[in-house]
Amino acid sequence: MKRSVLRVADRGWGTFRTLTAALRAADEGSLIHVQPGEYQESVVLDRDVTVVAEKGPGTVRVVARRGPAVTVNGGAPVLRELTIGAGADRGPAVLLAAGAPELERCQVSGGRIEIVRDAAPVLRSCIVEEAFGSGAHVTGTATVVIEDCSIRSVAGHGMTLADEARAQVRRTTFQRVTGSGLVLVGQAQAVFDDCAVGHVGEVALRVHPPARAVLRGCRLHDSEGQGVLVTDVPGGAADARPDTGTRHVPADESRGVGEDPAAAGHGESRVRLERCEIFRTGAEGVLAADTAGLLLRECTVRETGGAGVVAAGTSRVECERSRLVDLPGTGLAAMDGARLEVRGGTVARTGANGVHAAGRCTVRLLDCEITTTSYTALHFTGNTDAFVRDCTVRDSAQHAVRVEEDADLLAEDVIVERARMNGFDINGGDAVLRRCAIGDSTVGIRLNTGHRPLLEDCEVSRSADSGIEVAAGTRAVVTGGRVASSASAGVFLDEGSEVWIEDLSIDDARGSGLVIWSGARPRVRSVTVAGTGKNGVYAGDRAQGLLEDCSISATGYPAVHVGAGATPVFRRCLVHDTGEDVSLDDTADARFEQCRSKDVGVTTLPTPANGTTGGAPAAGNRTVPDRDAPVGAEQLPGLLAELEQLVGLERVKQEVASMTKLMQMVKRRQEAGLQPPPLSRHLLFAGNPGTGKTTVARLYGRLLAALGLLTSGHLVEADRSSLVGEYVGHTAPKTSAVFRRAMGGVLFIDEAYALVPAGQGGDFGHEAIATLMKLMEDHRDDVVVIAAGYPEDMERLMSSNPGLASRFTRTLTFEDYTSTDLVSIVKYQASQHDYRLDPDAAAALLTHFDSVARTDHFGNGRAARQTFQRMTEQHAVRVADLDGPTDEDLTVLLPTDVPEAVAR
């Protein structure tokens, strides 16, 4: 059917003088040609017609005296090559309220395009300029497609989407706007492809979740504020309208609306940028705050006014294969409780840190390169939980990696090169370093913390000072790896440090290979030292420690030097191919057991009178005291007496005493060179809460230390929350960190059955158990593990893993306290706080405990302590009313102070 053609002109035969008149006469599908000129009217369209400027763009101008010049209330009209101006009220020039209009090669000047309700327009090759408020404002459930357009010179935002609006924007520019370039609020969603946002007075892209946006191949630049800001709180920045509800009008694919933003984000709630550039911003390149979610994939952030990417609040930010370069501040920053995950990509040429994390945030860096930073490359502080794997850190002006306060770092397969200060500087917090390689730094790895860091198979080379330095009072574990070509000591252990070192090679140090400073107490096993400029092992004045199965060769000074008053023990060590084996101060008290020299120019290695290498006097004919007796052995009777004084627990006390005798026999057989019997020191404590399990565990550790079977015997308490992580890869590091703190002592796991919740086969607790079993095997002589909990639940725990039963072969059962036991506990508490019980009060207390309901919530010893506290409170109330109370009044607890019993 041939469609009718109408003409509009201000003069001429057969034409309409106004667009409004032509539209009244037009049928559905009519084509309206408009002759050049300016038409001052408000045009309303509600049917399928096409309005075209006959002579092309710029020849027809439609201007309203007030209100919108063009309003669409329905249908699918097409406007082509028209110039549309706003009225004097600076409101919208074009109002699209319904229908599916198309605007092609139109120019809107002096007012915005407003798209509301359920309109579904398409704008192609249009220009919007000199608007107020926003260039394009989309609200309600409107769905808009914008292609090849330009929105510019706006006194406000470039484009605003609110409520449940949807937009697909392609190859469109937003520039020279006084507000933000793009603003999304409410439930709005949008996809921007190959767009450019530049020269904006605020933020280039501003999203307030739950609104979300996907940007692909876009350029965000020259903003006074951030390039991207994602935050929950709009703060009045967007001229958004109230939410209109939950109704959603789907995109009309037949009209080119294209990909739904929700589908583009695979249903995710985060903002996503792919292959985008963000540069020349006045503030941060990207800032995600509050609960925002953000993904940057293959993006470039450069030349920002602040940090490159910042994650704050509880936001989650992911960067994949992105580049953050030429930044005046920090490259990546995380704070508060944010989570930052970086996979691939580069951070380079920053004016501050490469990555800085503080607060209680979580940081994961995988396969990244961080290079040329003005401050420390990776700086973790506060309570940060950091995981770094397969990363390279180069050319940092300060430390390559620094850990402070209570931060926790797990670094695996990390390469560090050319740090002007230290490669890894652990100055507080905790760290596990596995297979890391550090070259050309001041100190390769420096440890100064109250935790017990672990270095596993790390390689340190060409340090300007020491290869590994352990600060005063610090404890650490070093297993495997190599320290090579350090300008000073290979490994320096400062005053009072306690370090376990196994299977480490120390090569070509210009200073001494291993330096043990005053009061340091290392345990060194299977360490090779070769090619040193000074001593292989230097034990300074009053140094201590045990070195077993070590090899020392090619040293510039004597292979081993022991200073004044030092008392190290060398066992089964070999000195070979060097000028001199041992140099001892006259007051040194070193002991050499089964040690030998081979191919040594001058040998002074002490030998016993019968000629066998062993525990001979260290210098001259001086007699060395017997030092085989375990440290603290004199404390053993007192500890056993302390055990016996515990209230109740008769079977437990008997078993611990029996185990102590067995341990003594094991120790004596070892001293006699005999094989010890098979023995597992790990225990299960089965009993209800408050039955003394923690107290006995603490005593057990001290007993083993007194026997010389543990170095310190300290107790580290743990439960599920301290061992099990919240996400994949988090559990093993947490478990290992707790285990390391227990090295030399007892790891007490309370409510251990919680590691395997009933009916949850995929729980991370199984990973914690597997990690524990491996650590127990690797350090069978270094840590005792005690697992405690309810008897029936402990049986379920043992059945959850076949390896557990073989490691926990002895169970100590803690019976509930009797009423008499509980009275004894209260009497003990009273004596410790300068109180005493009247005999009648003790009898009343016994009656009280007989009457207390023994439910599952009964606290045993804890209940006794709580009862004592209540008695002192009631005593205080009673005595407060006395005039001039006597000492007896102040200290004696009477029957009236006993709380009322709870009936069974």
Helices and strands as residue ranges (DSSP letters): E 5-8, H 19-25, E 31-34, E 37-40, E 43-45, E 50-53, E 60-63, E 70-73, E 78-80, E 83-85, E 94-98, E 102-104, E 107-109, E 113-115, E 122-124, E 127-129, E 132-138, E 143-147, E 150-161, E 166-170, E 173-177, E 182-184, E 189-193, E 196-200, E 205-207, E 212-216, E 219-223, E 228-230, G 253-255, H 261-264, E 271-274, E 277-281, E 286-288, E 293-297, E 300-302, E 309-311, E 316-327, E 332-334, E 339-350, E 355-357, E 362-366, E 369-373, E 378-380, E 385-389, E 392-396, E 401-412, E 415-417, E 424-434, E 437-439, E 445-447, E 454-456, E 459-461, E 468-470, E 475-479, E 482-484, E 491-493, E 498-502, E 505-507, E 514-516, E 523-525, E 528-532, E 537-539, E 546-548, E 551-555, E 560-562, E 569-571, E 574-580, E 582-584, E 591-593, E 596-602, G 633-635, H 636-644, H 650-671, E 683-687, H 693-706, E 715-718, H 720-723, H 731-741, E 746-749, G 752-755, H 765-778, E 784-789, H 791-799, H 802-807, E 811-814, H 819-832, E 836-837, H 839-851, H 861-880, H 887-891, E 892-893, G 895-897
